[in-house]
Amino acid sequence: MLKNKKLGFIGGGNMAKALIKGLASFIEPKNIFVSEPSKSKRDALHAEYKIKVTADNSELTKNCDIIILAVKPQILKDVLAEIRSLVKGDKLIVSVAAGVSISIMDEELRGDTNNKFSIVRTMPNTPALVQEGVTAIASGEHVSKEDVEIAHRIFEVVGLTVNVEEDHMDAVTGLSGSGPAYIFMLLEALSDAGVKMGLSRNIANTLTIQTVLGAAKLARESGKHPGELKDMVTSPAGTTIAGLHALEEGGLRTTMMNAVEAATLRSRELGQIALNKKGPVRGDK
């Protein structure tokens, strides 16, 4: 499916690098291109993976069958304008830009023409850097079944993939896109709690990280509802229920739900302003 395709990454940041690392195991380096303004990043990618690198987005677009837009939403408009005349109907466009809808990308590429484009929108997350990510994939109107399969194959090299309706993509951003940051804050808090109770920082970190990792793996592999798994740890009048009571009293559930909601709403806002519809963008997540 991908073996004879030429893949081009516009943007050579962490997500592109994670994908290239996985794809390089079964795609020849000569068929992977990266366009990146930073010479040091270009040189590092070429040295490590022997792929083709350039600073010219137009050159990459001409040479590739699949264009992966691995850029921040605030520069997406400029990138699309630059490659607009070179994107033909047989090229697959895959975006990882948060908050920017397929219809907006289609509009920017189409300009005054009636051209139709195959556009797939994705939302991966940072655990992709260690091949434990999850990527939500939404497809545009003119995307074929094979194109969707290709998108899944690309992102499966860095973790799990799921199909979603595009209307749900902002919620995906608020949950799994921003979610790692919530977990990192939780890790920090748990480690601090261990130190407060007398543990060394090293021991507290080790216990915290492995506890969260093990709990996540148990949840994934058991197939049980999180509430059921929670009850397995909770004895009547025991230590765990005392801790859970403190978490409920502190409003942990509500706070986490509010965090996802806030991030979701911010993603929607980004979709409106990313292409200078309303003003400057403060960030991509």
BAFIRO-220273 format. One record per residue (C-alpha): residue number from 1; y negated, z, x negated. Coordinates in nm, 4 decimals, padded with zeros to 6 digits. Layout:
<nodes>
+------+----------+----------+----------+
| tilo |        y |        z |        x |
+------+----------+----------+----------+
|  NUM |        Y |        Z |        X |
...
+------+----------+----------+----------+
</nodes>
This chain:
<nodes>
+------+----------+----------+----------+
| tilo |        y |        z |        x |
+------+----------+----------+----------+
|    1 |  00.0000 |  00.0000 |  00.0000 |
|    2 | -00.2455 |  00.0932 | -00.2767 |
|    3 | -00.0628 | -00.0502 | -00.5753 |
|    4 | -00.2451 | -00.3840 | -00.5813 |
|    5 | -00.5757 | -00.2589 | -00.4431 |
|    6 | -00.8849 | -00.2063 | -00.6538 |
|    7 | -01.0535 |  00.1260 | -00.5802 |
|    8 | -01.4154 |  00.1982 | -00.6586 |
|    9 | -01.5830 |  00.5384 | -00.6560 |
|   10 | -01.9587 |  00.5397 | -00.6202 |
|   11 | -02.0284 |  00.8794 | -00.7731 |
|   12 | -01.8242 |  01.0435 | -01.0461 |
|   13 | -01.8522 |  01.4116 | -00.9509 |
|   14 | -01.5820 |  01.6723 | -00.9005 |
|   15 | -01.4312 |  01.5243 | -00.5849 |
|   16 | -01.4075 |  01.1771 | -00.7341 |
|   17 | -01.2508 |  01.3209 | -01.0474 |
|   18 | -00.9917 |  01.5146 | -00.8453 |
|   19 | -00.8952 |  01.2008 | -00.6535 |
|   20 | -00.8812 |  00.9887 | -00.9676 |
|   21 | -00.6547 |  01.2440 | -01.1341 |
|   22 | -00.4053 |  01.2144 | -00.8492 |
|   23 | -00.4348 |  00.8386 | -00.7985 |
|   24 | -00.3983 |  00.7607 | -01.1691 |
|   25 | -00.0338 |  00.8678 | -01.1484 |
|   26 |  00.0596 |  00.5547 | -00.9504 |
|   27 | -00.2375 |  00.3157 | -00.9736 |
|   28 | -00.3057 |  00.1297 | -01.2950 |
|   29 | -00.6283 |  00.2429 | -01.4647 |
|   30 | -00.7556 | -00.1164 | -01.4656 |
|   31 | -00.7669 | -00.1003 | -01.0833 |
|   32 | -00.9813 |  00.2147 | -01.0635 |
|   33 | -01.3577 |  00.1846 | -01.1060 |
|   34 | -01.6325 |  00.4469 | -01.1093 |
|   35 | -02.0053 |  00.3899 | -01.0827 |
|   36 | -02.1949 |  00.6905 | -01.2154 |
|   37 | -02.5541 |  00.7174 | -01.3483 |
|   38 | -02.4655 |  00.9896 | -01.6001 |
|   39 | -02.3423 |  00.8356 | -01.9242 |
|   40 | -02.1706 |  01.1572 | -02.0295 |
|   41 | -01.9698 |  01.1642 | -01.7041 |
|   42 | -01.8817 |  00.7959 | -01.7388 |
|   43 | -01.7652 |  00.8442 | -02.0947 |
|   44 | -01.5604 |  01.1517 | -02.0042 |
|   45 | -01.3857 |  00.9768 | -01.7133 |
|   46 | -01.3054 |  00.6721 | -01.9234 |
|   47 | -01.1770 |  00.8820 | -02.2121 |
|   48 | -00.9501 |  01.0930 | -01.9907 |
|   49 | -00.8158 |  00.8313 | -01.7475 |
|   50 | -00.8888 |  00.4956 | -01.9194 |
|   51 | -01.0443 |  00.3676 | -01.5965 |
|   52 | -01.3311 |  00.1206 | -01.5739 |
|   53 | -01.6780 |  00.2749 | -01.5570 |
|   54 | -02.0235 |  00.1357 | -01.4898 |
|   55 | -02.3734 |  00.2458 | -01.3951 |
|   56 | -02.4083 | -00.0474 | -01.1560 |
|   57 | -02.3065 |  00.0081 | -00.7925 |
|   58 | -02.3318 | -00.3650 | -00.7222 |
|   59 | -02.0883 | -00.4519 | -00.9992 |
|   60 | -01.8385 | -00.2004 | -00.8647 |
|   61 | -01.8733 | -00.3266 | -00.5068 |
|   62 | -01.8097 | -00.6872 | -00.6096 |
|   63 | -01.4888 | -00.5953 | -00.7896 |
|   64 | -01.3266 | -00.3484 | -00.5494 |
|   65 | -01.1325 | -00.3706 | -00.2234 |
|   66 | -01.1915 | -00.0051 | -00.1315 |
|   67 | -01.5304 |  00.1601 | -00.1819 |
|   68 | -01.5325 |  00.5403 | -00.1805 |
|   69 | -01.8815 |  00.6816 | -00.1267 |
|   70 | -01.8546 |  01.0080 | -00.3199 |
|   71 | -02.2257 |  01.0874 | -00.3091 |
|   72 | -02.4566 |  01.3431 | -00.1511 |
|   73 | -02.5852 |  01.2521 |  00.1965 |
|   74 | -02.9454 |  01.2520 |  00.0789 |
|   75 | -02.8895 |  00.9494 | -00.1454 |
|   76 | -02.6497 |  00.7642 |  00.0825 |
|   77 | -02.9227 |  00.5462 |  00.2338 |
|   78 | -03.0227 |  00.4109 | -00.1050 |
|   79 | -02.6611 |  00.3450 | -00.2012 |
|   80 | -02.5858 |  00.1591 |  00.1218 |
|   81 | -02.9021 | -00.0500 |  00.0844 |
|   82 | -02.8000 | -00.1400 | -00.2696 |
|   83 | -02.4524 | -00.2631 | -00.1774 |
|   84 | -02.5298 | -00.4000 |  00.1709 |
|   85 | -02.5277 | -00.7689 |  00.0767 |
|   86 | -02.2011 | -00.7317 | -00.1163 |
|   87 | -01.9894 | -00.5536 |  00.1441 |
|   88 | -01.7700 | -00.8022 |  00.3260 |
|   89 | -01.5501 | -00.7443 |  00.6271 |
|   90 | -01.2351 | -00.7250 |  00.4193 |
|   91 | -01.3547 | -00.4205 |  00.2215 |
|   92 | -01.2720 | -00.0671 |  00.3323 |
|   93 | -01.5576 |  00.1833 |  00.3110 |
|   94 | -01.4584 |  00.5506 |  00.2793 |
|   95 | -01.7289 |  00.8175 |  00.2904 |
|   96 | -01.7158 |  01.1823 |  00.1868 |
|   97 | -02.0860 |  01.2417 |  00.2667 |
|   98 | -02.1223 |  01.5431 |  00.4964 |
|   99 | -02.2980 |  01.5002 |  00.8293 |
|  100 | -02.3523 |  01.1230 |  00.8160 |
|  101 | -02.1880 |  00.9448 |  01.1087 |
|  102 | -01.9949 |  00.6202 |  01.0990 |
|  103 | -02.2495 |  00.4616 |  01.3341 |
|  104 | -02.5350 |  00.5421 |  01.0967 |
|  105 | -02.3459 |  00.3987 |  00.8002 |
|  106 | -02.2548 |  00.0908 |  01.0024 |
|  107 | -02.6175 |  00.0435 |  01.1050 |
|  108 | -02.7396 |  00.0733 |  00.7460 |
|  109 | -02.4827 | -00.1780 |  00.6188 |
|  110 | -02.5282 | -00.4227 |  00.9049 |
|  111 | -02.9053 | -00.4549 |  00.8892 |
|  112 | -03.0091 | -00.7595 |  01.0941 |
|  113 | -02.6625 | -00.9155 |  01.0889 |
|  114 | -02.3708 | -00.8954 |  01.3293 |
|  115 | -02.1212 | -00.8127 |  01.0565 |
|  116 | -01.8378 | -00.5716 |  01.1315 |
|  117 | -01.7271 | -00.3131 |  00.8771 |
|  118 | -01.4166 | -00.1015 |  00.8270 |
|  119 | -01.5558 |  00.2491 |  00.7763 |
|  120 | -01.3611 |  00.5733 |  00.7445 |
|  121 | -01.5366 |  00.9087 |  00.7313 |
|  122 | -01.3700 |  01.2005 |  00.5576 |
|  123 | -01.4329 |  01.5666 |  00.4903 |
|  124 | -01.2307 |  01.7063 |  00.1984 |
|  125 | -01.2885 |  02.0524 |  00.0527 |
|  126 | -01.3110 |  02.1979 | -00.2964 |
|  127 | -00.9493 |  02.3223 | -00.3260 |
|  128 | -00.8798 |  01.9510 | -00.3740 |
|  129 | -00.9717 |  02.0243 | -00.7364 |
|  130 | -00.6345 |  02.2012 | -00.7694 |
|  131 | -00.4460 |  01.9692 | -00.5299 |
|  132 | -00.4561 |  02.2261 | -00.2483 |
|  133 | -00.7303 |  02.0758 | -00.0376 |
|  134 | -00.7336 |  01.9613 |  00.3224 |
|  135 | -00.9112 |  01.6447 |  00.4316 |
|  136 | -01.0089 |  01.5512 |  00.7851 |
|  137 | -01.0187 |  01.1756 |  00.8498 |
|  138 | -01.2058 |  00.9940 |  01.1271 |
|  139 | -01.1995 |  00.6172 |  01.1619 |
|  140 | -01.4536 |  00.3693 |  01.2890 |
|  141 | -01.4185 |  00.1086 |  01.5608 |
|  142 | -01.3132 | -00.1782 |  01.3342 |
|  143 | -01.0644 |  00.0105 |  01.1166 |
|  144 | -00.7049 | -00.1105 |  01.1170 |
|  145 | -00.3943 |  00.1064 |  01.1235 |
|  146 | -00.3294 |  00.0091 |  00.7620 |
|  147 | -00.6810 |  00.1168 |  00.6637 |
|  148 | -00.6211 |  00.4612 |  00.8152 |
|  149 | -00.2905 |  00.4871 |  00.6302 |
|  150 | -00.4662 |  00.3931 |  00.3066 |
|  151 | -00.7275 |  00.6642 |  00.3606 |
|  152 | -00.4549 |  00.9223 |  00.4157 |
|  153 | -00.2695 |  00.8065 |  00.1049 |
|  154 | -00.5835 |  00.8405 | -00.1058 |
|  155 | -00.6538 |  01.1973 |  00.0014 |
|  156 | -00.2926 |  01.3119 |  00.0108 |
|  157 | -00.3064 |  01.3199 | -00.3698 |
|  158 | -00.5295 |  01.6284 | -00.3435 |
|  159 | -00.3666 |  01.8112 | -00.0508 |
|  160 | -00.3049 |  01.7813 |  00.3226 |
|  161 | -00.4736 |  01.5357 |  00.5586 |
|  162 | -00.5390 |  01.5446 |  00.9333 |
|  163 | -00.6731 |  01.2914 |  01.1838 |
|  164 | -00.9697 |  01.4070 |  01.3911 |
|  165 | -01.2094 |  01.2530 |  01.6386 |
|  166 | -01.5439 |  01.1941 |  01.4726 |
|  167 | -01.7137 |  01.4177 |  01.7298 |
|  168 | -01.5276 |  01.7085 |  01.5685 |
|  169 | -01.6247 |  01.6272 |  01.2102 |
|  170 | -01.9201 |  01.8687 |  01.2025 |
|  171 | -01.6875 |  02.1497 |  01.3097 |
|  172 | -01.4495 |  02.0476 |  01.0303 |
|  173 | -01.7393 |  02.0731 |  00.7871 |
|  174 | -01.8276 |  02.4186 |  00.9179 |
|  175 | -01.4677 |  02.5411 |  00.8961 |
|  176 | -01.2751 |  02.3828 |  00.6087 |
|  177 | -01.5641 |  02.2137 |  00.4268 |
|  178 | -01.7673 |  02.5311 |  00.3883 |
|  179 | -01.4708 |  02.7645 |  00.4365 |
|  180 | -01.3800 |  02.8080 |  00.0680 |
|  181 | -01.7170 |  02.9763 |  00.0134 |
|  182 | -01.6358 |  03.2279 |  00.2867 |
|  183 | -01.3027 |  03.3029 |  00.1190 |
|  184 | -01.4659 |  03.3410 | -00.2220 |
|  185 | -01.7090 |  03.5934 | -00.0735 |
|  186 | -01.4139 |  03.7769 |  00.0840 |
|  187 | -01.2338 |  03.7773 | -00.2530 |
|  188 | -01.5403 |  03.9239 | -00.4205 |
|  189 | -01.5750 |  04.1928 | -00.1535 |
|  190 | -01.2084 |  04.2932 | -00.1728 |
|  191 | -01.2233 |  04.3089 | -00.5511 |
|  192 | -01.5379 |  04.5233 | -00.5352 |
|  193 | -01.3596 |  04.7522 | -00.2898 |
|  194 | -01.0735 |  04.7951 | -00.5350 |
|  195 | -01.3171 |  04.8848 | -00.8121 |
|  196 | -01.4909 |  05.1327 | -00.5809 |
|  197 | -01.1540 |  05.2994 | -00.5239 |
|  198 | -01.0922 |  05.3331 | -00.8980 |
|  199 | -00.9113 |  05.0154 | -01.0027 |
|  200 | -01.0192 |  04.8186 | -01.3079 |
|  201 | -01.1949 |  04.4887 | -01.2357 |
|  202 | -00.9096 |  04.2901 | -01.3889 |
|  203 | -00.6448 |  04.4639 | -01.1783 |
|  204 | -00.8607 |  04.4438 | -00.8648 |
|  205 | -00.9130 |  04.0691 | -00.9136 |
|  206 | -00.5435 |  04.0059 | -00.9732 |
|  207 | -00.4369 |  04.2030 | -00.6670 |
|  208 | -00.7014 |  04.0391 | -00.4486 |
|  209 | -00.6374 |  03.6791 | -00.5477 |
|  210 | -00.2595 |  03.7038 | -00.5252 |
|  211 | -00.2788 |  03.8872 | -00.1926 |
|  212 | -00.4940 |  03.6132 | -00.0378 |
|  213 | -00.2841 |  03.3372 | -00.1936 |
|  214 |  00.0410 |  03.4947 | -00.0768 |
|  215 | -00.0891 |  03.5621 |  00.2730 |
|  216 | -00.2049 |  03.1994 |  00.3081 |
|  217 |  00.1302 |  03.0691 |  00.1851 |
|  218 |  00.3175 |  03.2964 |  00.4260 |
|  219 |  00.1009 |  03.1770 |  00.7146 |
|  220 |  00.1611 |  02.8133 |  00.6246 |
|  221 |  00.5347 |  02.8351 |  00.5651 |
|  222 |  00.6310 |  03.0786 |  00.8404 |
|  223 |  00.4622 |  02.8847 |  01.1196 |
|  224 |  00.3813 |  03.2144 |  01.2884 |
|  225 |  00.0496 |  03.2892 |  01.4590 |
|  226 | -00.1851 |  03.4883 |  01.2308 |
|  227 | -00.1919 |  03.7682 |  01.4870 |
|  228 |  00.1866 |  03.7969 |  01.4706 |
|  229 |  00.1777 |  03.8102 |  01.0902 |
|  230 | -00.0942 |  04.0757 |  01.1072 |
|  231 |  00.1246 |  04.2878 |  01.3344 |
|  232 |  00.4107 |  04.2631 |  01.0836 |
|  233 |  00.1953 |  04.4552 |  00.8344 |
|  234 |  00.0581 |  04.7044 |  01.0845 |
|  235 |  00.2501 |  05.0290 |  01.1447 |
|  236 |  00.1547 |  05.2779 |  01.4175 |
|  237 | -00.1058 |  05.5245 |  01.2888 |
|  238 | -00.0693 |  05.3755 |  00.9406 |
|  239 | -00.3045 |  05.2618 |  00.6662 |
|  240 | -00.3365 |  04.9002 |  00.7794 |
|  241 | -00.4483 |  04.9788 |  01.1335 |
|  242 | -00.7103 |  05.2138 |  00.9898 |
|  243 | -00.8405 |  04.9305 |  00.7728 |
|  244 | -00.8299 |  04.6828 |  01.0601 |
|  245 | -01.0253 |  04.9235 |  01.2780 |
|  246 | -01.2965 |  04.9375 |  01.0111 |
|  247 | -01.3095 |  04.5563 |  00.9986 |
|  248 | -01.3389 |  04.5332 |  01.3771 |
|  249 | -01.6084 |  04.7991 |  01.3762 |
|  250 | -01.7994 |  04.5961 |  01.1185 |
|  251 | -01.7741 |  04.2816 |  01.3305 |
|  252 | -01.5713 |  04.0722 |  01.0866 |
|  253 | -01.4369 |  03.8348 |  01.3535 |
|  254 | -01.7790 |  03.7739 |  01.5071 |
|  255 | -01.9397 |  03.7297 |  01.1659 |
|  256 | -01.6819 |  03.4710 |  01.0587 |
|  257 | -01.7175 |  03.2828 |  01.3870 |
|  258 | -02.0956 |  03.2884 |  01.3513 |
|  259 | -02.0655 |  03.1541 |  00.9956 |
|  260 | -01.8580 |  02.8555 |  01.1079 |
|  261 | -02.0960 |  02.7906 |  01.3962 |
|  262 | -02.4024 |  02.8061 |  01.1685 |
|  263 | -02.2454 |  02.5667 |  00.9174 |
|  264 | -02.1426 |  02.3302 |  01.1975 |
|  265 | -02.4956 |  02.3199 |  01.3364 |
|  266 | -02.6343 |  02.2618 |  00.9869 |
|  267 | -02.3951 |  01.9698 |  00.9439 |
|  268 | -02.5278 |  01.8164 |  01.2651 |
|  269 | -02.8806 |  01.8651 |  01.1372 |
|  270 | -02.7923 |  01.6943 |  00.8102 |
|  271 | -02.6616 |  01.3981 |  01.0036 |
|  272 | -03.0040 |  01.3567 |  01.1601 |
|  273 | -03.2114 |  01.3947 |  00.8459 |
|  274 | -02.9823 |  01.2620 |  00.5692 |
|  275 | -03.1219 |  00.9115 |  00.5984 |
|  276 | -03.4835 |  01.0303 |  00.6188 |
|  277 | -03.4818 |  01.0375 |  00.9981 |
|  278 | -03.6662 |  01.3679 |  01.0097 |
|  279 | -03.7469 |  01.4854 |  00.6596 |
|  280 | -03.5994 |  01.6157 |  00.3348 |
|  281 | -03.2438 |  01.7379 |  00.2980 |
|  282 | -03.1864 |  02.0795 |  00.1436 |
|  283 | -02.8202 |  02.0349 |  00.0622 |
|  284 | -02.4941 |  01.8773 |  00.1690 |
|  285 | -02.3119 |  02.1882 |  00.2954 |
+------+----------+----------+----------+
</nodes>
